[in-house]
């Protein structure tokens, strides 16, 4: 089989690639990548990595064939610029790099972050320190008791968790400790004696946790609300906001992630229901500004960082707080919130950044509807009227 060449590569996990080849797309909607690359005058291939190093510098990959209207397999020289969509921690980044040619640029190579490292990095800059809730490494029951004397509720978060899994909220009720956590789409609540915390501590000692002050969140009929902001590098090689969307948790829950039962809705619909329009517009702009500051500070966490899905909280008085950073934003929140332009941009901008890295003169041709996120003009249908402040 004759060896082919491609300008850009997108590195996918095996399950997403298999589904996409059958045009049964999960969170990776390949047509957006293909169309953007075509407009930019480059070709893109999709592949996953074999278990052993690619000593030949070649890979079996798939490209869209417009004649057959299908993804066609072929042998390709590994592209010099690759967009990573695998879950990669610092522990296995070196292994992934070892499977690729040394000259290849793997952008957004690190996608799983240690929350304590993220917190320390953001703490170093006054521009981002202002958005951080008080946070420490969790060590003991005595520490929890001390924190509950200062805050109405506190959170225990796994340093390496994602999708809201493993997050525990603690609240003191007289001589009882109210424990809440989300699991498989449901929110679980129970009480234990204050001196019974040792049993809970043993169950979470298997991995490192952080302890964090509760944040006062907007709520919709006892449903917590926060926001996902997609911040990416694009055609100019600079950070830009691709979209902002709201996430609403299930009643009584403390997490809003779609993986634990949350749903995505328009950010402006939430804000214009909770605040007067002028203030809602200002908060929306402030969230975008905060996201850009956070992304610029976080980009040193790994090589060629280019894509963050940032979770931000907004309190009842409009204060913005940072919740967490996601290195592999699944992007489906924008699709589910019925924001097709935002959803499309989250795929377009990474390809345009790849074109930028290639040094191509055709980046502008692929931009069209990509680029920066503009104010969403959705007015909302007023379905959610009951907003109030609640301790997160």
N, C-alpha and C positions, 0 to 999 in steps of 0.2 A: 504494500500500500504506500503510495507516494506521501511523503511528509509535507504537511501544510504549515502555514505560518499565520499567526493571529496577533493583533496589536495588544488586545487586553484579554485578561482572563478573570473569571469570577469563580472563586473557590467555594463550593457548596458541600454540605454534608450529604452522605449517600442517600438518605431517605428523601430529602428535598429534591435532589437531582432526579431520582427515579420517578417521583411524582410528576415533576415538571416535564420529563420526557414523554409522559402520557397526557400532557396538558391538563393534569389534575393538580393545579397549583395549590401549595400550602401558603406559607407566608412569603415565599419567593416567587414573585410574578415576573417571570423571565421576559415577556414581551416588552416591558418598560425598559429593561436593559438593552434589548436588541434595537428598539426604535431609536433610543438616544444615541447609541453607538453609530447607527447608520447615518443619522443626521449630522453627526460629528465627523463623518468620513473615515471611521475606523471599524474594524470588525472585532467581535467579542466571542469568546468561547466559554463553555461551562464545563467544569470538571471537579472531581474529588480526588483525594490523594491516595495512592496505594500504600501499603504498610512498610515498604522498603524504599530507600533513597532512589531517586530517578537519575541513575548514573549516565544514561544516554541523553538526558536533556529533552526527552520526548514524553508525551503524555497522550493517553486516549481521552479525547474530549468531544464535545458536541457543539455544533453551531446550527443556527436556524437556516434552513434552506427554503427560500421563498418560492422556488419552483414546485417542490414537493409539499410545501407547507407543513414541514415537520423538522424535528431536530435530527441532524445527521451526524453519525459518529465518524471520526477520522483520527489519524495520528498527527499530532501537532508538536512543533517546537514549543516548549514552555514559554509563554509570553514574558516579556521583561517587566511588565507591570500587572499586578494581580490584586483584585479586590477580595479581601477575606470575609467570608460569611460563616465561618466555623466558630464554635465556642472554643476559645483559646485562652488559657490562663498563663501566667508567667512561668509556671512549672513546666508547661508543655510547649511554650512558644519556640524554644530552642530546637525541640524535636521537629516541629513543623518546618522551621527554617531549614533544618538539615535535609529535608526531603526535596527542597527546591534548589535550583542553581544559585550560586552566591551572588550573581549579578542581578537577580530578580528583585524588584521592589514589591514587597507584600504590604499593602497599605491597610490600615486598621487591623493589623495582625493580632493585637491583644484585645480580646473582647470580654474577658471575665476579670473583674477587678476586686481587689481586697478593699472592703469598705473603710477600714481603718487607714489604709494608705491614701485613699481618696480624701478622707477627712483631713488628714495631716497636710496633704498637698494644698487643699483649698484654704487651710488655716494660715498658710504662709503669706497670703496676699490679702490686704485689707479690703480690696474690691470684692473678694469672694467670701472672706471671713464673715461678713455681715449677714450672709444667707444661711449660715450653719446653725443648727440646733446644738445645744450643749451635749457633748458626746465623750464617753470614756470607754476603755476596754473593760468588759465585765469580768469581775474577779470573785465576788463573794456575796453572801446573803446580807452581811452587814452593810455592804455598799448599797444594795437595793433598799434596805430600810432607811438609810440616810437620804437617798434620792427621793423616796416617797414622802419624806418630811418637807421637801422643797417643792415638789411638783405633784399635781393632782394625779397624773399617771406617767408611767415611764415605759419605754420600749426596750426589749431585748431583740437584737438583730444579729443573725449569723454573718460573720465577716465576709463569707464567700457565697452567700445565698443569692437567689434571684426569684423573680416572679411573685414576690410576697411570701414565698414558702419559708416556714420556720420562724416567722416574726411573731413575737409574743408581747401582748400589752398587759401591764400590771397596774392595778388600781387598788388602793387600800380602802376597805369598807369596815369601819370600826375595828374589830379584832380579826377580821377576815381579809384575805388577799384575793381579789377578783382577777382571774386569769382569762384572757381571750386570745385565741389564735385562729388563723384561717387554714383550712386543710381541704384540698380537693373540691373547691367551690363552695364550701360551707364554713360558717363562722361558729366556732365552739367557745362556750363560756362556762366556767365553773369557779367555785370558790374553794380555797384551802385555808387552814389556819396559818397565821403569820409564821409560826414556828415549823410549819410543814413545807416551807420553801426548799428545804434541803433535798427532798425527793425530786422536785422539778429541776433543781440545779444539777443533779446527777444525770438526768436525761439529756441535758443540753451540753454537758461537759465534753461530749464527744468531738466537738469542734469549737473554735473560738467565737465568742459573741461580743457585741458592743452593747452598752447601755446608753440610752438616749432620752432626753426630755420629750414629753408629749407635745405635739404641735396643735394649736387650736385651728381646726379646719372648718371650712364651709361644709354644711351638710344639706342634703335634700331629703326631707322626711326621714331623718335618722340614717341616711345613707351618706357615707363620707365621700368627699370630692377632692381630687387633686388633678394635676395637669401633666401631660406628656409633651415635651418640646423636642423636636428633631433638629439637631444642630449638626451641620455637615460642611465639609469643604467642597467647593464647586469649581466652575470653569476658571476662576481667577486664582485658585489655590488658597482662598481665604474662607474663614468661617462664615456661615450664613444660616439663618433659620429657615428650614424647609416647611415647618408646620407646627401648629399648637392645637392640642385637642384636650377635652376634659375626660376624666375617668370617674365613674360613679360606682362605689362598692355596694354590696348587698346590705339590706337593713341590719343594723347592729354590728356590722363588720368594722375592722380598722384598716383593712387593705382594699385597694381599688383595682388591683391587677386583674386583667381578663382571665388569667389562669386560675384565680380563686373566686370567680363569679362576677367580677366587675363588668361594666359595659362602657363603651365609648360614646360620647356625645359632643356636640359643638362647644368649644371653649367660650365663644362669644355668647352663646345662648345661656350658659351658666352665669357668666359675669354680668350680662345685661339684666338678668333676673335678680341677681343679688345686689347690684349697685346701680346708681344712676349712670346714664350712658357715658357722661364725661369721665367719671371715675373708672367705669368699666374699661373704657378705651385706654386710660392711663395705666391701669393694672396690666392689661394685655401687652402694652408697649414695654412696661417694666419687666414682665416675664421674659420677653425676647431679649432685652438688654442683659438681664441676669444670666440667661442661658449662654449668651455669647461670652460674657466674662468668665463663666465657669468653664466653658469649652476651651478657651484660650489658656486658662490656668492648668487644665487637666491634660492638655495635649502632650506634656512631657512625660506622662505616665508610661508611654510606650512609643515605639518607632512608627512614624508616618500615621499618627492618629488622625482620623478624618470623619468619624461618624459616631455621634453620641445620641442616645435617647435619654433625655434628662427628665426626671420626675420632680416637679416643683409643687409646693403647697402654697395656697393663698389663705390667709386668715380672714376673719370677718371684718377687720379694719383695713384689709388690703395689703398687709405685709407679706412678702414673699420669702419662703424658706425652701432650702434644698433638701430633698429626700434621698435620692440616689441617682447614680449614673449607670446607664446600660450601654455596653459596648457593641452588642448586636441587637439593635432595636428591630423587633419583628415587623414593625411598620403597619401591622393590621389594625391598630387603633384608629388610624386615619381612614382606612377603608370602612371599618365598622361604624365610624361616626359620619359616614357619607360625605367625606371630604376628598373627592377624587383627585383634585389638582394637588392637594398636599400629599396624598398617597403617591401620586406619580412622581412628584419632585423628590421624594425620599429614595427613589431608584435612579432618577436622572442625575442628581448632583454627584453621587459617588462615581458614576461613569465619566462625567465631565471632569471630575478631579483626576481620574485616571488619564484622561486625554491631556490634562495639564501636565501631569508627571511625564508623559511621553514627549512633551515639548512640541505638541502638534499646534499648527496654526489654524486648526479648524474647530477649536473649542466653541466658538461663538455660534457656529452653524447648528450645534446640537442643543443649544440652550432653549430656544422657543419658550415653552411655558415653564421651564425650570428656572432656578435662580432663587431669589429671596422670597420669603413668605410675606404676603400682603395681608392687610387687615381683612378678616373674614366679615363679609357684610351680612351674614345671617342674623336675622332679628330674633329667631327662636319662636316657638309656638306657645310659650308660656305654660307648658305642661308642669314645670317644676316651680312652684311658688313658695314652698315652705323651706326657706333657708334659715339656718341659725348657726351659731358658733358652737362647736363641740370640741372637747379635748381629744386630740389624736394620740 
